[in-house]
Amino acid sequence: MNPADAADVSDVSEHDAVAALERLGLSNYAARVFVALQRLGVGTARQIHEDTEVPRSQVYGAAEELTDLGLVELQQSTPKRYRPVDLDTARRQLAEALKSEADRAFSFLRAQRSARSERETRDDVWTTRGREPINGRVTELARQATDTVLFAAPDPAFVPDDLIAVLEARVDDGVSVRVVSESPAVRETFSDVAGVEVDAAMDSQPMEYTGRVLLVDDRAVLLSAVSPTEAAEETAIWSADTAMADILVRAIAGNIDSFVRDGDAPA
């Protein structure tokens, strides 16, 4: 047994284990049968029924579900006998089944997202919370640029991992890309990206809140903020193809140069 598993076992009841297996995709009966087989080692439908109080008529279906998932081996005897695979194998099988179901679900969801109109997804102003969801929104908006992109960030932690590749692709398609930051590390991140204009911004430390800015063409804007309190979460607002987005894009684009240091200023 894994040391971590051993450390936690006293805190997990059978009910908890069954509930967890259900969340991993097993039916309630299949989860109860699988748990029972860990105790029995090998069992017939009758023995499993007596151990679990799962109706005997339902044990067969539950055991078949487990067999189909590769979690139980079946001996074609009279009566039939069932034996669980080892737990490492079971963990891998459940993880693979869960991934497969997630792939199927998100394949469908991607198709639905592609089919809907842009207008349906971009009304008014939206709020997004959390570093990773905001990373995803920044990348998605930048990928849609056809004319210009302006990105400003105070720290490398605010630069999504795949943003560089996205901006490189935009530059290749003739999009004008500009990155502004007071952080030398952020500027260094983009310094080798051909076609990207990188500018040094004035230090924003006097500000109470720090965050990032993204302007895409004349139609989309994202602004985020993180307060200085411990464990504060980044929050962003974004809008596209709206009157509010148009106002914010014009206001920010018109004032961005006032935050950029003169070229002769020390880096």
N, C-alpha and C positions, 0 to 999 in steps of 0.2 A: 504493500500500500504506500502511496505517496505520503511523505511526512506531513505535507500540508493537509491532505485528506484525513490523516490520523488525528491531527490536531483539532479538526473541525467536527469530527464524527459525533462527539458527545453533545453537540449543539443542534444536531439534526434528528428529528423524529421521523418515523416511517411515513407519517402524513406529509411531512415536508418533502421527503424524498419522492413520494408519489406525485406531489404537486409539481416538483421540479421536472420530473420526467414528462409530465403532461405538457409543461411549457416547452419542452424539447420536441414535442410532436406526437407523443404516445397518447392513446386513449386511456381513460381512467382504468379500465379493466386490464389493458396491456401493461400499464405501469405497475399495477398491483401484482399481476402474475410475474412480471420480471423481478420485482423485489422478492417475492416468495421463492422463486427459483434460486436466488442467491443463498437462501437458508437451506433449501432442500438439496441443492446440487443437481439432482435428477428427480423428475416427478411426473406422475401421470395426471390426467385431468382430475381424477378423483382426489389425489393427494393435494393438488394445487387448490381445489375447491375447499377442502377441509382446512387448509392453512390460511386461506384468504377470505373465505365466505363469498368469493365471486361465484355466482350461479354456475353450476357445472356446464350448462348449455352454452354459457358465455366464455368459458375457459378456452374452448376450441377456437373460437373466433379470435380471442386475444392472443393465443399462442400462434395462430396463423399470421396475425399481424406482426408479431415479433420475429417469426421465421422469415417473412418477406423482407423485413428490415435488416436481416442478418444478425439479429441479436440472440436468437435461440436456434439450437440444432434439434432436429426431429429424428427419432428412431422409429422406423416403421415396424413396430412390434404390436403385440396384442396384450394389453392395451398399448396405445402409443405413449412414448415417453419423451420428455422434453428436457433439454439441458442448456443452460445459458453459455454463451461464448465468454471468453475472459473479458474482464472489465476494460482493459485498454482497447481491445478491439471494439467493444460496445461503445465506448466513448467516441472512437473515430467514426464508427458507423452513424451514430446520431449526429455528430458534427457535420458529416458529409450530407446526410439527409436534410439537415437544417439549411445548409448552404444551397443545396439543390432547390429547396422550396423557396428560399429567398431569391435565388436567381430567376426562378419562374415568375414570382410575384413582381419583381422589379423590372423584368422584361416587359410584362404587361403594363406596368405603371409608366415606363418610358414611352411606350407606344401611345398611351393615353395623353401623356404630356405633349408629345409631338403633334397629336391630332387637334389639340385645342387651339383656339385662336390666341394670338399674343394679347389681344385686348382683354380677354377674360382673365389673364394672369397678372395684368399690370394696371390695376385701377388704384388711384389714390396713393397713399403712403403706407408702406409696410414696415413692420418692426421684426427684426431678427435678433435672437439672443444666443450667445455662446460663440467661442472662437471658431470652431470647425464649421458650424452652419454659415457664419459670416464669410469664412474663407471660400466656401462653396458659392455663395452669392457673388462675391467679388470676381471669382474666376468665370462664372457664367455670364455676368454682365460684360466683362472685358472681352470674352470670346465673341460677343455679338457686335463689337465695334466695327464700323465701316469707314470711319473718318478720323476720329481722334480718341485718345485715351490719356487721361491725367490721373496718376496714382501717387498719393502721398501717405507715408507711414513713418511713425517715430522710432520704430524699432524692428529688427528682423523678425521678431515673433509675429508681427502683423503681416508678413509677406507669405501668402499661401505657397506651398511647395510647388504646385504646378503653374503658378502665375508666369514665371519666366518663359516657359515653353509657349504658353498662350500668347504672351506679348511678342515673342519672336515670330510666331505665325502671323500675328496681326501686322507687324512691320513688313513681313514678306508680301502681304497683300496690299501694301501701300498705306497702311494706317499710320498716322503720326502719333508716337508714344512719348510721353514725358513722365519722368519720375522725380519727385521732390521729397527730400528728407533732410532733417538735421542730423541724422545718424550716419557717420562714415561707413558703418557696416552695411546699412541698407544701400547706400550709394555704391559701395564696392560690389554688392550682389548683382547690380544691374550694369556695372561699368563695362563689362565685356559683351553685353548684348548689343550687337550691331544695329544701328538705327534708332536706339533709344536715347533720348536726351535726358541727362541726369543733372539735376541742380541741387545745390546745398540750400537748405532752408535755415532761417534763424532759429535759435534754440527756443523750444516751446516750454521749457521747464517752469516758467512763471505761471503757466496755465494749470488750473486745478484738474482738468481732465485731458487725457490724451487718447488718440484714436486715429483712424485712417480715413482717407477721402478717396473716392473714385468718381471720376466724371467720364462718361462714355458718349462720344459724339455731342450733340446738343439735346440729347433726349433722356439720359439716365444719370442718376446720382446716387451715391451711397456715402453716408456719414456715420462714423461710429465713435463711441466714447467709452472710456474705462475710468471710473473714479479711483482715487488713490487709496481707498479703503482696502484692508486686507481681504483677499479672496473675492474681490469685486469681479463681476462678469462683464465682458464686453457686450455692449448693446448697439445695434445699428438701425438706422432708418434708411430705406431706399425707395426710390420711385422711378418709373420709366414711362415715357410717352404721356405725361400728364402736365397740366399747367404748373403744378408745384415743382416738378422736376425741371421744367424750363426755367422757372424763376431761380431755383437754387444753382443750376448749372451756370447761368449767366452771372449770378452774383459771385460765385466762387471763382470762376474762370477770369472774371474781370479784376479780381483782387489778388490772385495768386502771386503775381510778381512782387507785391509788396512784402511777401514773406520769404522771398529768395534773396540770399546774400549776394553782394557784389562779387564778381569773379575774382577780384584781388583780395577779398577777405580771407583770413586763414581758415583752413578746413578744420 
